[in-house]
Amino acid sequence: MSQLDTLLKAATEVRENAHAPYSNFKVGAAIVGKSGTIYQGCNVENAAYPEGICAEAGAIAAMVAAGETELVEALVIADSPAPVAPCGGCRQKLAEFGARDVTVTLTTTDGLSAATTIGDLLPGAFDATHMERS
């Protein structure tokens, strides 16, 4: 099984655990840390909508909680007519922990797929170099 297939399986499985009682829009994410470990995340909504947690943020939090701070690949899956890109906040989170050339695969539960990169998702990303004189 390829790494992409493994990521798709992990994201698909965790998507089923999403807590989305308000939007009914379940999202799963899987990322690969530099060590090769796969971390999963799903969206978690709450009554103070939209104060929930996105799937990508959950996967990144799991990676950081495990002691890693660099991701080398990501995949996001949702039940939508076309592949869904991460929200703006998650694009910034991906850029915080991954290089501009890191592949982000966007998939649907129907098997549609699109590949992009963190740099293409967030050109001109704000990063630590912008604070060097502070």
Disulfide bonds with the S-S distance in Angstrom:
none
